[in-house]
Amino acid sequence: MTRDNRTAAGRHVDISLQPKRSSKSKGSRGTSDQRILSWTEEDRARAAEFVHSDPWRVQRIYSEFVAGFDAFAEVGPAVCVFGSARTKPDSPNYEAAQILGQRLAERGITVITGGGPGIMEATNKGAYEHGGESIGAGIELPFEQGINRYVNTGLEFRYFFVRKVMFVKYSRGFVFMPGGFGTLDEAFEVITLIQTGKLPRTAVVLYNSAYWGPLVEWIRTTLRDQGYISPGDEDLFRVMDDIEEVATLMADHVIEAHENGTQHI
């Protein structure tokens, strides 16, 4: 018995990394190296089945979190901007999103978007063309074009929930431009996280009252007045129409929060 195999009390410690096998079974399945290098038809069938199983999906999910945390580990103070992928470059909302990206970049604020076309592209473009940090967290979809060309740090995710974590974890403020189901999903997700205390109270803006007005009225007259949310929950966000004011509000809030080491308003 060697000294390395003893504890301070002199007891034997088995430091073998492999389970013990009887001499009869030894070598019957080959060594670990032989097994890992084996690639028979049986191995192929087993591997093909495994990569479509839940244990393998867990590994993919884990790897997406690791990739996201690694890519965004040094992100500075950031604002996340959401909106429709279908917004055209000649739309006033596209122009507003581009101005927002530019103004945030001028104040040294990182912008984070879903990395796609439309509002996402406009925001990234405004930041990218003015020297700002422009991040895109894309999603694997059958009908979108992938990461837009105005992103200087980008990842494409398989899973919506992993992508949502990246949006929320690294952002100190949120702007919701007009959009469809995806934008609504993200808006209610963020507001719910704040309402339930999972996310600190932070700046949330719905831009364009003509678009958001009917929904906000329904929140007040149906959700609040019928008791489905608490009084004051409708104040977890604000509706604004001047993109310059939105940019100033977001930049001031994010810089103050960053300096104070908090996300709270």
TAKAKA-V578567 format. One record per pair of residues at least 4 apart in sequence whose C-alpha atoms are under 8 Angstrom apart, sorted by the first residue. I is the first residue (numbers start at 1). J is the second residue. If there is no record, write none. Layout:
i:I j:J
i:I j:J
This chain:
i:1 j:5
i:1 j:12
i:2 j:6
i:5 j:12
i:5 j:13
i:5 j:14
i:5 j:15
i:6 j:10
i:6 j:11
i:6 j:12
i:6 j:13
i:7 j:11
i:7 j:12
i:7 j:13
i:21 j:25
i:21 j:26
i:22 j:26
i:27 j:31
i:29 j:35
i:30 j:34
i:30 j:35
i:31 j:35
i:32 j:36
i:33 j:37
i:34 j:38
i:38 j:43
i:39 j:43
i:39 j:44
i:40 j:44
i:41 j:45
i:42 j:46
i:43 j:47
i:44 j:48
i:45 j:49
i:46 j:50
i:47 j:51
i:48 j:52
i:49 j:53
i:50 j:55
i:50 j:56
i:51 j:56
i:51 j:57
i:52 j:56
i:52 j:57
i:53 j:57
i:54 j:58
i:55 j:59
i:56 j:60
i:57 j:61
i:58 j:62
i:59 j:63
i:60 j:64
i:61 j:65
i:61 j:159
i:61 j:162
i:62 j:66
i:63 j:67
i:64 j:68
i:64 j:157
i:64 j:162
i:65 j:69
i:65 j:162
i:66 j:70
i:67 j:71
i:68 j:72
i:68 j:155
i:68 j:166
i:69 j:73
i:69 j:166
i:71 j:153
i:72 j:170
i:75 j:110
i:75 j:170
i:76 j:109
i:76 j:110
i:77 j:109
i:77 j:110
i:77 j:170
i:77 j:171
i:77 j:172
i:77 j:254
i:77 j:255
i:77 j:258
i:78 j:109
i:78 j:110
i:78 j:111
i:78 j:112
i:78 j:170
i:78 j:171
i:78 j:172
i:78 j:173
i:78 j:254
i:79 j:109
i:79 j:110
i:79 j:111
i:79 j:112
i:79 j:171
i:79 j:172
i:79 j:173
i:79 j:174
i:79 j:175
i:79 j:250
i:79 j:254
i:80 j:111
i:80 j:112
i:80 j:113
i:80 j:167
i:80 j:171
i:80 j:172
i:80 j:173
i:80 j:174
i:80 j:175
i:81 j:111
i:81 j:112
i:81 j:113
i:81 j:120
i:81 j:123
i:81 j:174
i:81 j:175
i:81 j:176
i:81 j:177
i:82 j:113
i:82 j:114
i:82 j:119
i:82 j:120
i:82 j:174
i:82 j:175
i:82 j:176
i:82 j:177
i:82 j:179
i:82 j:183
i:82 j:186
i:83 j:118
i:83 j:119
i:83 j:120
i:83 j:176
i:83 j:177
i:83 j:178
i:83 j:179
i:83 j:180
i:83 j:183
i:84 j:118
i:84 j:119
i:84 j:120
i:84 j:177
i:84 j:178
i:84 j:179
i:84 j:180
i:84 j:182
i:84 j:183
i:85 j:116
i:85 j:117
i:85 j:118
i:85 j:119
i:85 j:120
i:85 j:179
i:86 j:117
i:86 j:118
i:86 j:119
i:87 j:91
i:87 j:93
i:87 j:94
i:87 j:117
i:87 j:118
i:87 j:119
i:88 j:94
i:88 j:118
i:89 j:94
i:89 j:95
i:89 j:118
i:89 j:122
i:90 j:94
i:90 j:95
i:91 j:95
i:92 j:96
i:93 j:97
i:93 j:119
i:93 j:177
i:93 j:178
i:94 j:98
i:94 j:118
i:94 j:119
i:94 j:122
i:94 j:123
i:95 j:99
i:95 j:122
i:96 j:100
i:96 j:243
i:97 j:101
i:97 j:119
i:97 j:120
i:97 j:122
i:97 j:123
i:97 j:126
i:97 j:177
i:97 j:243
i:98 j:102
i:98 j:122
i:98 j:123
i:98 j:124
i:98 j:125
i:98 j:126
i:98 j:127
i:99 j:103
i:99 j:123
i:99 j:126
i:99 j:243
i:99 j:244
i:100 j:104
i:100 j:123
i:100 j:126
i:100 j:243
i:100 j:244
i:100 j:246
i:100 j:247
i:101 j:105
i:101 j:111
i:101 j:122
i:101 j:123
i:101 j:124
i:101 j:125
i:101 j:126
i:101 j:127
i:102 j:106
i:102 j:123
i:102 j:125
i:102 j:126
i:102 j:127
i:102 j:128
i:102 j:129
i:102 j:130
i:102 j:132
i:103 j:107
i:103 j:126
i:103 j:127
i:103 j:244
i:103 j:247
i:103 j:248
i:104 j:108
i:104 j:109
i:104 j:110
i:104 j:111
i:104 j:127
i:104 j:132
i:104 j:247
i:104 j:250
i:104 j:251
i:105 j:109
i:105 j:110
i:105 j:111
i:105 j:126
i:105 j:127
i:105 j:128
i:105 j:130
i:105 j:131
i:105 j:132
i:105 j:133
i:106 j:130
i:106 j:131
i:106 j:132
i:107 j:251
i:108 j:132
i:109 j:132
i:109 j:133
i:109 j:251
i:109 j:254
i:110 j:127
i:110 j:132
i:110 j:133
i:110 j:134
i:110 j:135
i:111 j:123
i:111 j:124
i:111 j:127
i:111 j:132
i:111 j:133
i:111 j:134
i:111 j:135
i:112 j:124
i:112 j:134
i:112 j:135
i:112 j:136
i:112 j:137
i:112 j:167
i:112 j:171
i:113 j:120
i:113 j:123
i:113 j:124
i:113 j:135
i:113 j:136
i:113 j:137
i:113 j:167
i:114 j:120
i:114 j:136
i:114 j:137
i:114 j:138
i:114 j:139
i:115 j:120
i:115 j:121
i:115 j:124
i:115 j:135
i:115 j:136
i:115 j:137
i:115 j:138
i:115 j:146
i:115 j:147
i:115 j:148
i:115 j:151
i:115 j:154
i:116 j:120
i:116 j:121
i:116 j:136
i:116 j:138
i:116 j:144
i:116 j:145
i:116 j:146
i:116 j:147
i:116 j:148
i:117 j:121
i:117 j:122
i:117 j:144
i:117 j:145
i:117 j:147
i:117 j:148
i:118 j:122
i:119 j:123
i:119 j:177
i:120 j:124
i:121 j:125
i:121 j:148
i:121 j:150
i:122 j:126
i:123 j:127
i:124 j:128
i:124 j:134
i:124 j:135
i:124 j:136
i:124 j:150
i:124 j:151
i:125 j:129
i:125 j:134
i:125 j:150
i:125 j:151
i:126 j:130
i:127 j:131
i:127 j:132
i:127 j:133
i:127 j:134
i:128 j:132
i:128 j:133
i:128 j:134
i:128 j:150
i:128 j:151
i:128 j:152
i:129 j:150
i:133 j:152
i:133 j:153
i:134 j:150
i:134 j:151
i:134 j:152
i:134 j:153
i:135 j:151
i:135 j:152
i:135 j:153
i:135 j:154
i:136 j:147
i:136 j:148
i:136 j:151
i:136 j:152
i:136 j:153
i:136 j:154
i:136 j:155
i:137 j:147
i:137 j:154
i:137 j:155
i:137 j:156
i:137 j:157
i:137 j:163
i:137 j:166
i:137 j:167
i:138 j:146
i:138 j:147
i:138 j:154
i:138 j:155
i:138 j:156
i:138 j:157
i:138 j:163
i:139 j:146
i:139 j:156
i:139 j:157
i:139 j:158
i:139 j:159
i:139 j:160
i:139 j:163
i:140 j:146
i:140 j:156
i:140 j:157
i:140 j:158
i:140 j:159
i:146 j:156
i:147 j:151
i:147 j:154
i:147 j:155
i:147 j:156
i:157 j:162
i:157 j:163
i:159 j:163
i:160 j:164
i:161 j:165
i:162 j:166
i:163 j:167
i:164 j:168
i:164 j:186
i:165 j:169
i:166 j:170
i:167 j:171
i:168 j:172
i:168 j:190
i:172 j:202
i:172 j:203
i:172 j:254
i:172 j:257
i:172 j:263
i:173 j:202
i:173 j:203
i:173 j:204
i:173 j:250
i:173 j:253
i:173 j:254
i:174 j:203
i:174 j:204
i:174 j:205
i:175 j:204
i:175 j:205
i:175 j:206
i:175 j:207
i:176 j:183
i:176 j:187
i:176 j:204
i:176 j:205
i:176 j:206
i:176 j:207
i:177 j:183
i:177 j:206
i:177 j:207
i:177 j:208
i:178 j:183
i:178 j:207
i:178 j:208
i:178 j:211
i:178 j:212
i:179 j:183
i:179 j:184
i:180 j:184
i:181 j:185
i:182 j:186
i:183 j:187
i:184 j:188
i:185 j:189
i:186 j:190
i:187 j:191
i:188 j:192
i:189 j:193
i:190 j:194
i:190 j:199
i:191 j:195
i:191 j:236
i:191 j:237
i:192 j:196
i:193 j:197
i:193 j:198
i:193 j:199
i:194 j:198
i:194 j:199
i:194 j:200
i:194 j:201
i:194 j:202
i:194 j:236
i:195 j:233
i:195 j:236
i:197 j:201
i:200 j:263
i:200 j:264
i:201 j:236
i:201 j:263
i:201 j:264
i:201 j:265
i:202 j:263
i:202 j:264
i:202 j:265
i:203 j:237
i:203 j:250
i:203 j:253
i:203 j:265
i:204 j:236
i:204 j:237
i:204 j:238
i:205 j:237
i:205 j:238
i:205 j:239
i:205 j:240
i:205 j:246
i:206 j:212
i:206 j:237
i:206 j:238
i:206 j:239
i:206 j:240
i:207 j:212
i:207 j:239
i:207 j:240
i:207 j:241
i:207 j:243
i:207 j:246
i:208 j:212
i:208 j:239
i:208 j:240
i:208 j:241
i:209 j:213
i:209 j:239
i:209 j:240
i:209 j:241
i:210 j:214
i:212 j:216
i:212 j:239
i:213 j:217
i:214 j:218
i:215 j:219
i:216 j:220
i:216 j:234
i:217 j:221
i:218 j:222
i:218 j:223
i:219 j:223
i:219 j:224
i:219 j:234
i:220 j:224
i:220 j:225
i:220 j:234
i:221 j:225
i:221 j:226
i:222 j:226
i:222 j:228
i:223 j:227
i:223 j:228
i:223 j:229
i:224 j:228
i:224 j:229
i:224 j:230
i:224 j:231
i:224 j:233
i:224 j:234
i:229 j:233
i:232 j:236
i:240 j:245
i:240 j:246
i:241 j:246
i:242 j:246
i:243 j:247
i:244 j:248
i:245 j:249
i:246 j:250
i:247 j:251
i:248 j:252
i:249 j:253
i:250 j:254
i:251 j:255
i:252 j:256
i:253 j:257
i:253 j:265
i:254 j:258
i:254 j:263
i:255 j:259
i:256 j:260
i:257 j:261
i:257 j:262
i:257 j:263
i:257 j:264
i:257 j:265
i:258 j:262
i:258 j:263
